[in-house]
């Protein structure tokens, strides 16, 4: 999912996402976050969603 975050929002957002995603192991939660990655209009929104999940 880091690669997708990088392609969508750039390397800075991907770098910030990596440690947050590393702490999540539940497949259902990761699937929901993948949807959020696609729906988020910008990197800040994505990171906010990710922080709420971790």
mmJSON file of the N, C-alpha and C atoms, coordinates in Angstrom:
{"data_MODEL":{"atom_site":{
"group_PDB":["ATOM","ATOM","ATOM","ATOM","ATOM","ATOM","ATOM","ATOM","ATOM","ATOM","ATOM","ATOM","ATOM","ATOM","ATOM","ATOM","ATOM","ATOM","ATOM","ATOM","ATOM","ATOM","ATOM","ATOM","ATOM","ATOM","ATOM","ATOM","ATOM","ATOM","ATOM","ATOM","ATOM","ATOM","ATOM","ATOM","ATOM","ATOM","ATOM","ATOM","ATOM","ATOM","ATOM","ATOM","ATOM","ATOM","ATOM","ATOM","ATOM","ATOM","ATOM","ATOM","ATOM","ATOM","ATOM","ATOM","ATOM","ATOM","ATOM","ATOM","ATOM","ATOM","ATOM","ATOM","ATOM","ATOM","ATOM","ATOM","ATOM","ATOM","ATOM","ATOM","ATOM","ATOM","ATOM","ATOM","ATOM","ATOM","ATOM","ATOM","ATOM","ATOM","ATOM","ATOM","ATOM","ATOM","ATOM","ATOM","ATOM","ATOM","ATOM","ATOM","ATOM","ATOM","ATOM","ATOM","ATOM","ATOM","ATOM","ATOM","ATOM","ATOM","ATOM","ATOM","ATOM","ATOM","ATOM","ATOM","ATOM","ATOM","ATOM","ATOM","ATOM","ATOM","ATOM","ATOM","ATOM","ATOM","ATOM","ATOM","ATOM","ATOM","ATOM","ATOM","ATOM","ATOM","ATOM","ATOM","ATOM","ATOM","ATOM","ATOM","ATOM","ATOM","ATOM","ATOM","ATOM","ATOM","ATOM","ATOM","ATOM","ATOM","ATOM","ATOM","ATOM","ATOM","ATOM","ATOM","ATOM","ATOM","ATOM","ATOM","ATOM","ATOM","ATOM","ATOM","ATOM","ATOM","ATOM","ATOM","ATOM","ATOM"],
"id":[1,2,3,4,5,6,7,8,9,10,11,12,13,14,15,16,17,18,19,20,21,22,23,24,25,26,27,28,29,30,31,32,33,34,35,36,37,38,39,40,41,42,43,44,45,46,47,48,49,50,51,52,53,54,55,56,57,58,59,60,61,62,63,64,65,66,67,68,69,70,71,72,73,74,75,76,77,78,79,80,81,82,83,84,85,86,87,88,89,90,91,92,93,94,95,96,97,98,99,100,101,102,103,104,105,106,107,108,109,110,111,112,113,114,115,116,117,118,119,120,121,122,123,124,125,126,127,128,129,130,131,132,133,134,135,136,137,138,139,140,141,142,143,144,145,146,147,148,149,150,151,152,153,154,155,156,157,158,159,160,161,162],
"type_symbol":["N","C","C","N","C","C","N","C","C","N","C","C","N","C","C","N","C","C","N","C","C","N","C","C","N","C","C","N","C","C","N","C","C","N","C","C","N","C","C","N","C","C","N","C","C","N","C","C","N","C","C","N","C","C","N","C","C","N","C","C","N","C","C","N","C","C","N","C","C","N","C","C","N","C","C","N","C","C","N","C","C","N","C","C","N","C","C","N","C","C","N","C","C","N","C","C","N","C","C","N","C","C","N","C","C","N","C","C","N","C","C","N","C","C","N","C","C","N","C","C","N","C","C","N","C","C","N","C","C","N","C","C","N","C","C","N","C","C","N","C","C","N","C","C","N","C","C","N","C","C","N","C","C","N","C","C","N","C","C","N","C","C"],
"label_atom_id":["N","CA","C","N","CA","C","N","CA","C","N","CA","C","N","CA","C","N","CA","C","N","CA","C","N","CA","C","N","CA","C","N","CA","C","N","CA","C","N","CA","C","N","CA","C","N","CA","C","N","CA","C","N","CA","C","N","CA","C","N","CA","C","N","CA","C","N","CA","C","N","CA","C","N","CA","C","N","CA","C","N","CA","C","N","CA","C","N","CA","C","N","CA","C","N","CA","C","N","CA","C","N","CA","C","N","CA","C","N","CA","C","N","CA","C","N","CA","C","N","CA","C","N","CA","C","N","CA","C","N","CA","C","N","CA","C","N","CA","C","N","CA","C","N","CA","C","N","CA","C","N","CA","C","N","CA","C","N","CA","C","N","CA","C","N","CA","C","N","CA","C","N","CA","C","N","CA","C","N","CA","C","N","CA","C","N","CA","C"],
"label_alt_id":[null,null,null,null,null,null,null,null,null,null,null,null,null,null,null,null,null,null,null,null,null,null,null,null,null,null,null,null,null,null,null,null,null,null,null,null,null,null,null,null,null,null,null,null,null,null,null,null,null,null,null,null,null,null,null,null,null,null,null,null,null,null,null,null,null,null,null,null,null,null,null,null,null,null,null,null,null,null,null,null,null,null,null,null,null,null,null,null,null,null,null,null,null,null,null,null,null,null,null,null,null,null,null,null,null,null,null,null,null,null,null,null,null,null,null,null,null,null,null,null,null,null,null,null,null,null,null,null,null,null,null,null,null,null,null,null,null,null,null,null,null,null,null,null,null,null,null,null,null,null,null,null,null,null,null,null,null,null,null,null,null,null],
"label_comp_id":["UNK","UNK","UNK","UNK","UNK","UNK","UNK","UNK","UNK","UNK","UNK","UNK","UNK","UNK","UNK","UNK","UNK","UNK","UNK","UNK","UNK","UNK","UNK","UNK","UNK","UNK","UNK","UNK","UNK","UNK","UNK","UNK","UNK","UNK","UNK","UNK","UNK","UNK","UNK","UNK","UNK","UNK","UNK","UNK","UNK","UNK","UNK","UNK","UNK","UNK","UNK","UNK","UNK","UNK","UNK","UNK","UNK","UNK","UNK","UNK","UNK","UNK","UNK","UNK","UNK","UNK","UNK","UNK","UNK","UNK","UNK","UNK","UNK","UNK","UNK","UNK","UNK","UNK","UNK","UNK","UNK","UNK","UNK","UNK","UNK","UNK","UNK","UNK","UNK","UNK","UNK","UNK","UNK","UNK","UNK","UNK","UNK","UNK","UNK","UNK","UNK","UNK","UNK","UNK","UNK","UNK","UNK","UNK","UNK","UNK","UNK","UNK","UNK","UNK","UNK","UNK","UNK","UNK","UNK","UNK","UNK","UNK","UNK","UNK","UNK","UNK","UNK","UNK","UNK","UNK","UNK","UNK","UNK","UNK","UNK","UNK","UNK","UNK","UNK","UNK","UNK","UNK","UNK","UNK","UNK","UNK","UNK","UNK","UNK","UNK","UNK","UNK","UNK","UNK","UNK","UNK","UNK","UNK","UNK","UNK","UNK","UNK"],
"label_asym_id":["A","A","A","A","A","A","A","A","A","A","A","A","A","A","A","A","A","A","A","A","A","A","A","A","A","A","A","A","A","A","A","A","A","A","A","A","A","A","A","A","A","A","A","A","A","A","A","A","A","A","A","A","A","A","A","A","A","A","A","A","A","A","A","A","A","A","A","A","A","A","A","A","A","A","A","A","A","A","A","A","A","A","A","A","A","A","A","A","A","A","A","A","A","A","A","A","A","A","A","A","A","A","A","A","A","A","A","A","A","A","A","A","A","A","A","A","A","A","A","A","A","A","A","A","A","A","A","A","A","A","A","A","A","A","A","A","A","A","A","A","A","A","A","A","A","A","A","A","A","A","A","A","A","A","A","A","A","A","A","A","A","A"],
"label_entity_id":["1","1","1","1","1","1","1","1","1","1","1","1","1","1","1","1","1","1","1","1","1","1","1","1","1","1","1","1","1","1","1","1","1","1","1","1","1","1","1","1","1","1","1","1","1","1","1","1","1","1","1","1","1","1","1","1","1","1","1","1","1","1","1","1","1","1","1","1","1","1","1","1","1","1","1","1","1","1","1","1","1","1","1","1","1","1","1","1","1","1","1","1","1","1","1","1","1","1","1","1","1","1","1","1","1","1","1","1","1","1","1","1","1","1","1","1","1","1","1","1","1","1","1","1","1","1","1","1","1","1","1","1","1","1","1","1","1","1","1","1","1","1","1","1","1","1","1","1","1","1","1","1","1","1","1","1","1","1","1","1","1","1"],
"label_seq_id":[1,1,1,2,2,2,3,3,3,4,4,4,5,5,5,6,6,6,7,7,7,8,8,8,9,9,9,10,10,10,11,11,11,12,12,12,13,13,13,14,14,14,15,15,15,16,16,16,17,17,17,18,18,18,19,19,19,20,20,20,21,21,21,22,22,22,23,23,23,24,24,24,25,25,25,26,26,26,27,27,27,28,28,28,29,29,29,30,30,30,31,31,31,32,32,32,33,33,33,34,34,34,35,35,35,36,36,36,37,37,37,38,38,38,39,39,39,40,40,40,41,41,41,42,42,42,43,43,43,44,44,44,45,45,45,46,46,46,47,47,47,48,48,48,49,49,49,50,50,50,51,51,51,52,52,52,53,53,53,54,54,54],
"pdbx_PDB_ins_code":[null,null,null,null,null,null,null,null,null,null,null,null,null,null,null,null,null,null,null,null,null,null,null,null,null,null,null,null,null,null,null,null,null,null,null,null,null,null,null,null,null,null,null,null,null,null,null,null,null,null,null,null,null,null,null,null,null,null,null,null,null,null,null,null,null,null,null,null,null,null,null,null,null,null,null,null,null,null,null,null,null,null,null,null,null,null,null,null,null,null,null,null,null,null,null,null,null,null,null,null,null,null,null,null,null,null,null,null,null,null,null,null,null,null,null,null,null,null,null,null,null,null,null,null,null,null,null,null,null,null,null,null,null,null,null,null,null,null,null,null,null,null,null,null,null,null,null,null,null,null,null,null,null,null,null,null,null,null,null,null,null,null],
"Cartn_x":[0.82,0.0,0.871,2.103,3.025,3.261,3.422,3.656,2.476,1.261,0.085,-0.007,0.326,0.322,1.355,2.51,3.555,3.082,2.465,2.007,0.881,0.044,-1.114,-0.774,0.028,0.247,1.705,2.627,4.028,4.838,6.165,7.058,6.949,6.661,6.578,5.412,4.272,3.104,3.352,3.975,4.284,5.225,6.215,7.16,6.456,5.53,4.785,3.811,3.345,2.39,3.035,4.282,4.94,4.902,5.336,5.306,3.888,2.947,1.559,0.975,1.261,0.763,1.452,2.697,3.446,2.792,2.071,1.429,0.066,-0.396,-1.727,-1.583,-2.153,-2.035,-3.386,-4.472,-5.801,-6.14,-6.364,-6.634,-7.865,-8.906,-10.109,-9.835,-9.053,-8.702,-7.825,-6.9,-6.055,-6.878,-7.874,-8.748,-9.529,-10.029,-10.751,-9.821,-8.596,-7.637,-7.286,-7.239,-6.99,-8.105,-9.341,-10.461,-10.293,-9.899,-9.706,-8.606,-7.581,-6.501,-7.045,-7.932,-8.517,-9.496,-10.19,-11.226,-10.713,-9.577,-9.044,-8.687,-9.147,-8.865,-7.432,-6.743,-5.369,-4.619,-3.317,-2.468,-2.786,-3.177,-3.512,-4.722,-5.714,-6.909,-6.542,-5.731,-5.283,-4.545,-3.607,-2.837,-3.742,-4.728,-5.67,-6.43,-6.897,-7.603,-6.683,-5.468,-4.491,-4.166,-4.001,-3.717,-4.876,-6.094,-7.263,-7.306,-6.822,-6.87,-5.759,-4.657,-3.534,-3.533],
"Cartn_y":[-1.192,0.0,1.267,1.114,2.25,2.715,1.767,2.115,2.904,2.492,3.196,4.594,4.727,6.046,6.951,6.407,7.184,7.652,6.758,7.11,8.135,8.037,8.94,10.288,10.273,11.489,11.928,11.136,11.521,10.845,10.989,10.264,10.697,11.955,12.416,11.755,11.696,11.056,9.553,8.936,7.509,7.236,8.091,7.923,8.041,8.977,9.137,7.979,7.38,6.272,4.987,4.785,3.501,3.06,3.874,3.39,3.182,3.964,3.803,2.491,2.173,0.924,-0.294,-0.141,-1.27,-1.805,-0.958,-1.379,-2.018,-2.137,-2.686,-4.046,-5.068,-6.414,-7.04,-6.433,-6.976,-6.813,-7.914,-7.835,-6.995,-7.077,-6.295,-4.802,-4.447,-3.045,-2.547,-3.374,-2.996,-2.835,-3.676,-3.565,-2.247,-1.899,-0.631,0.555,0.459,1.533,1.654,0.544,0.594,1.361,1.142,1.909,3.388,3.697,5.09,5.754,5.001,5.534,5.98,5.193,5.538,6.697,6.808,7.827,9.169,9.167,10.398,11.406,12.644,13.647,14.183,13.987,14.489,13.698,13.919,13.192,13.475,14.688,15.014,14.229,14.112,13.337,11.87,11.35,9.961,9.726,10.605,10.436,10.538,11.404,11.503,10.198,9.621,8.335,7.238,7.261,6.257,6.388,7.593,7.821,7.377,7.584,7.13,5.608,4.947,3.482,2.836,3.544,2.912,3.166],
"Cartn_z":[0.0,0.0,0.0,0.428,0.417,-1.022,-1.911,-3.317,-3.886,-3.559,-4.042,-3.438,-2.166,-1.525,-2.195,-2.524,-3.191,-4.576,-5.314,-6.659,-6.62,-5.609,-5.536,-4.906,-3.829,-3.05,-2.938,-3.478,-3.456,-2.363,-2.435,-1.53,-0.061,0.195,1.583,2.321,1.673,2.285,2.447,1.462,1.555,2.724,2.9,4.006,5.355,5.474,6.716,6.943,5.871,5.957,6.436,6.068,6.319,7.779,8.746,10.129,10.661,10.165,10.605,10.087,8.839,8.268,8.879,9.281,9.846,11.116,11.823,13.066,12.878,11.651,11.385,10.715,11.333,10.775,10.421,10.844,10.573,9.081,8.376,6.935,6.591,7.411,7.144,7.277,8.268,8.466,7.309,6.872,5.731,4.458,4.28,3.117,3.158,4.319,4.485,4.21,4.682,4.434,2.954,2.263,0.816,0.124,0.556,0.006,0.326,1.552,1.954,1.128,0.818,-0.015,-1.371,-1.937,-3.232,-3.144,-2.021,-1.875,-1.355,-0.72,-0.127,-1.217,-1.064,-2.085,-2.05,-0.915,-0.8,0.272,0.327,1.259,2.717,3.037,4.426,4.904,4.058,4.415,4.606,3.71,3.818,5.129,5.465,6.694,7.92,7.882,9.006,9.185,8.085,8.152,8.689,8.24,8.659,10.144,10.615,12.038,12.913,12.46,13.212,13.322,12.291,12.254,13.07,13.265,13.943,15.435],
"occupancy":[1.0,1.0,1.0,1.0,1.0,1.0,1.0,1.0,1.0,1.0,1.0,1.0,1.0,1.0,1.0,1.0,1.0,1.0,1.0,1.0,1.0,1.0,1.0,1.0,1.0,1.0,1.0,1.0,1.0,1.0,1.0,1.0,1.0,1.0,1.0,1.0,1.0,1.0,1.0,1.0,1.0,1.0,1.0,1.0,1.0,1.0,1.0,1.0,1.0,1.0,1.0,1.0,1.0,1.0,1.0,1.0,1.0,1.0,1.0,1.0,1.0,1.0,1.0,1.0,1.0,1.0,1.0,1.0,1.0,1.0,1.0,1.0,1.0,1.0,1.0,1.0,1.0,1.0,1.0,1.0,1.0,1.0,1.0,1.0,1.0,1.0,1.0,1.0,1.0,1.0,1.0,1.0,1.0,1.0,1.0,1.0,1.0,1.0,1.0,1.0,1.0,1.0,1.0,1.0,1.0,1.0,1.0,1.0,1.0,1.0,1.0,1.0,1.0,1.0,1.0,1.0,1.0,1.0,1.0,1.0,1.0,1.0,1.0,1.0,1.0,1.0,1.0,1.0,1.0,1.0,1.0,1.0,1.0,1.0,1.0,1.0,1.0,1.0,1.0,1.0,1.0,1.0,1.0,1.0,1.0,1.0,1.0,1.0,1.0,1.0,1.0,1.0,1.0,1.0,1.0,1.0,1.0,1.0,1.0,1.0,1.0,1.0],
"B_iso_or_equiv":[0.0,0.0,0.0,0.0,0.0,0.0,0.0,0.0,0.0,0.0,0.0,0.0,0.0,0.0,0.0,0.0,0.0,0.0,0.0,0.0,0.0,0.0,0.0,0.0,0.0,0.0,0.0,0.0,0.0,0.0,0.0,0.0,0.0,0.0,0.0,0.0,0.0,0.0,0.0,0.0,0.0,0.0,0.0,0.0,0.0,0.0,0.0,0.0,0.0,0.0,0.0,0.0,0.0,0.0,0.0,0.0,0.0,0.0,0.0,0.0,0.0,0.0,0.0,0.0,0.0,0.0,0.0,0.0,0.0,0.0,0.0,0.0,0.0,0.0,0.0,0.0,0.0,0.0,0.0,0.0,0.0,0.0,0.0,0.0,0.0,0.0,0.0,0.0,0.0,0.0,0.0,0.0,0.0,0.0,0.0,0.0,0.0,0.0,0.0,0.0,0.0,0.0,0.0,0.0,0.0,0.0,0.0,0.0,0.0,0.0,0.0,0.0,0.0,0.0,0.0,0.0,0.0,0.0,0.0,0.0,0.0,0.0,0.0,0.0,0.0,0.0,0.0,0.0,0.0,0.0,0.0,0.0,0.0,0.0,0.0,0.0,0.0,0.0,0.0,0.0,0.0,0.0,0.0,0.0,0.0,0.0,0.0,0.0,0.0,0.0,0.0,0.0,0.0,0.0,0.0,0.0,0.0,0.0,0.0,0.0,0.0,0.0],
"pdbx_formal_charge":[null,null,null,null,null,null,null,null,null,null,null,null,null,null,null,null,null,null,null,null,null,null,null,null,null,null,null,null,null,null,null,null,null,null,null,null,null,null,null,null,null,null,null,null,null,null,null,null,null,null,null,null,null,null,null,null,null,null,null,null,null,null,null,null,null,null,null,null,null,null,null,null,null,null,null,null,null,null,null,null,null,null,null,null,null,null,null,null,null,null,null,null,null,null,null,null,null,null,null,null,null,null,null,null,null,null,null,null,null,null,null,null,null,null,null,null,null,null,null,null,null,null,null,null,null,null,null,null,null,null,null,null,null,null,null,null,null,null,null,null,null,null,null,null,null,null,null,null,null,null,null,null,null,null,null,null,null,null,null,null,null,null],
"auth_seq_id":[1,1,1,2,2,2,3,3,3,4,4,4,5,5,5,6,6,6,7,7,7,8,8,8,9,9,9,10,10,10,11,11,11,12,12,12,13,13,13,14,14,14,15,15,15,16,16,16,17,17,17,18,18,18,19,19,19,20,20,20,21,21,21,22,22,22,23,23,23,24,24,24,25,25,25,26,26,26,27,27,27,28,28,28,29,29,29,30,30,30,31,31,31,32,32,32,33,33,33,34,34,34,35,35,35,36,36,36,37,37,37,38,38,38,39,39,39,40,40,40,41,41,41,42,42,42,43,43,43,44,44,44,45,45,45,46,46,46,47,47,47,48,48,48,49,49,49,50,50,50,51,51,51,52,52,52,53,53,53,54,54,54],
"auth_comp_id":["UNK","UNK","UNK","UNK","UNK","UNK","UNK","UNK","UNK","UNK","UNK","UNK","UNK","UNK","UNK","UNK","UNK","UNK","UNK","UNK","UNK","UNK","UNK","UNK","UNK","UNK","UNK","UNK","UNK","UNK","UNK","UNK","UNK","UNK","UNK","UNK","UNK","UNK","UNK","UNK","UNK","UNK","UNK","UNK","UNK","UNK","UNK","UNK","UNK","UNK","UNK","UNK","UNK","UNK","UNK","UNK","UNK","UNK","UNK","UNK","UNK","UNK","UNK","UNK","UNK","UNK","UNK","UNK","UNK","UNK","UNK","UNK","UNK","UNK","UNK","UNK","UNK","UNK","UNK","UNK","UNK","UNK","UNK","UNK","UNK","UNK","UNK","UNK","UNK","UNK","UNK","UNK","UNK","UNK","UNK","UNK","UNK","UNK","UNK","UNK","UNK","UNK","UNK","UNK","UNK","UNK","UNK","UNK","UNK","UNK","UNK","UNK","UNK","UNK","UNK","UNK","UNK","UNK","UNK","UNK","UNK","UNK","UNK","UNK","UNK","UNK","UNK","UNK","UNK","UNK","UNK","UNK","UNK","UNK","UNK","UNK","UNK","UNK","UNK","UNK","UNK","UNK","UNK","UNK","UNK","UNK","UNK","UNK","UNK","UNK","UNK","UNK","UNK","UNK","UNK","UNK","UNK","UNK","UNK","UNK","UNK","UNK"],
"auth_asym_id":["A","A","A","A","A","A","A","A","A","A","A","A","A","A","A","A","A","A","A","A","A","A","A","A","A","A","A","A","A","A","A","A","A","A","A","A","A","A","A","A","A","A","A","A","A","A","A","A","A","A","A","A","A","A","A","A","A","A","A","A","A","A","A","A","A","A","A","A","A","A","A","A","A","A","A","A","A","A","A","A","A","A","A","A","A","A","A","A","A","A","A","A","A","A","A","A","A","A","A","A","A","A","A","A","A","A","A","A","A","A","A","A","A","A","A","A","A","A","A","A","A","A","A","A","A","A","A","A","A","A","A","A","A","A","A","A","A","A","A","A","A","A","A","A","A","A","A","A","A","A","A","A","A","A","A","A","A","A","A","A","A","A"],
"auth_atom_id":["N","CA","C","N","CA","C","N","CA","C","N","CA","C","N","CA","C","N","CA","C","N","CA","C","N","CA","C","N","CA","C","N","CA","C","N","CA","C","N","CA","C","N","CA","C","N","CA","C","N","CA","C","N","CA","C","N","CA","C","N","CA","C","N","CA","C","N","CA","C","N","CA","C","N","CA","C","N","CA","C","N","CA","C","N","CA","C","N","CA","C","N","CA","C","N","CA","C","N","CA","C","N","CA","C","N","CA","C","N","CA","C","N","CA","C","N","CA","C","N","CA","C","N","CA","C","N","CA","C","N","CA","C","N","CA","C","N","CA","C","N","CA","C","N","CA","C","N","CA","C","N","CA","C","N","CA","C","N","CA","C","N","CA","C","N","CA","C","N","CA","C","N","CA","C","N","CA","C","N","CA","C","N","CA","C","N","CA","C"],
"pdbx_PDB_model_num":[1,1,1,1,1,1,1,1,1,1,1,1,1,1,1,1,1,1,1,1,1,1,1,1,1,1,1,1,1,1,1,1,1,1,1,1,1,1,1,1,1,1,1,1,1,1,1,1,1,1,1,1,1,1,1,1,1,1,1,1,1,1,1,1,1,1,1,1,1,1,1,1,1,1,1,1,1,1,1,1,1,1,1,1,1,1,1,1,1,1,1,1,1,1,1,1,1,1,1,1,1,1,1,1,1,1,1,1,1,1,1,1,1,1,1,1,1,1,1,1,1,1,1,1,1,1,1,1,1,1,1,1,1,1,1,1,1,1,1,1,1,1,1,1,1,1,1,1,1,1,1,1,1,1,1,1,1,1,1,1,1,1]
}}}
